[in-house]
Amino acid sequence: MARRRTTRRRRRTPTPEVRGFTGPALAEISFPLGGIGTGTIGLGGRGQLRDWEIHNRPHLGYRPPYTMPFLFARRGRDKVARVLERRLLPPYQASHGLPPDRLPGLPRLPEALFVGTYPVARIVFEDDALPVDVTLTAFSPMIPADPADSAIPAAVLIYRLTNRTREAVSGSVAVSMANTVGLAAGPDGLGGNVNAFRSGRRMRGIHMTGRKHPEGSPGFGSEALVTTARRAGHAADVAEAGFFDRGQAL
């Protein structure tokens, strides 16, 4: 007697649609970066770091001055430099026009495509004048069943430059970041801030501290801007020769 074979149909879980955003839709994106319970820094749709809520209080809209990434590329004698963000989007509002500490007069990239599937965000930048393709992948530690490592107060930004020409191209990414240690103590909490370059086996970068507040107070703490690159130039501080003139030294 022949046996009848029965087959079971596997149930397929529908794949969620991954949406991409570009143009004016980038204006209000703020993708949270930061460990569980550590506060967040928002990655904006243009690639800017916005909404720095790491000072023990709500701080939507806050962005430290002169804090942004930069791109430099060279092909032969041709050189190009950009603020590594998509161009600014309206509304262009501030009490005295565009904020000078965001360097609005410097060139940025014409367009970007933002795709975010938490906890990872990805931005593809577009600029025909560049000899390289530029992408950004951003995330924070998020490990299921591991609350300790998922609570590391860190944001990881991976910029990838890909030569799209048949010639030799050199390129680099730099990041400027303000020391905001002490801001948790209030608007007058900044003061006595110190930046120092440190280098270890796996990472190197700027360690930021403050001398104004004693250990145990809300304003006490530290920040760091580090890279895993073996070769990394650095400047622990820049001088501001005149009123709002710090951009000249960056």
NORPEPE-V401741 format. One record per backbone hydrogen bond with DSSP energy under -0.5 kcal/mol. NH is the residue of the N-H (numbers start at 1). CO is the residue of the C=O. Records with the same first field share a line. If there is no record, write none. Layout:
BEGIN
NH->CO, CO
END
This chain:
BEGIN
5->3
9->7
12->10
13->11
14->12
19->17
21->114
23->112
25->22
26->23
27->24
29->26
31->43
32->30
33->41
36->150
38->35
40->53
41->33
42->50
43->31
44->42, 48
45->26, 29
47->44
50->42, 48
52->62
53->40, 51
54->52
62->59
66->101
67->64
68->66, 176
70->174
71->82
72->172
73->80
74->170
75->78
78->75
80->73
82->71
83->107
84->69, 82
85->83
86->46
87->109
93->91
96->97
97->94
102->99
103->100
104->99
106->103
109->83, 85
111->126
113->124
114->21
115->122
116->19
117->120
120->117
121->138
122->115
123->136
124->113
125->123, 134
126->111
130->127
133->162
134->125
135->160
136->123
137->158
138->121
139->156
140->119
144->142
146->143
150->146
151->147, 148
152->149
154->152
156->139
157->155
158->137
159->157
160->135
162->133
164->131
170->74
172->72
174->70
176->68
180->178
183->180
185->182
186->183
189->186
194->209
196->207
198->205
200->203
204->227
205->198
206->225
207->196, 205
208->206, 223
209->194
211->192
212->191
217->214
220->217
223->208
225->206
226->224
227->204
232->230
241->239
245->242
248->245
249->246
250->246
END
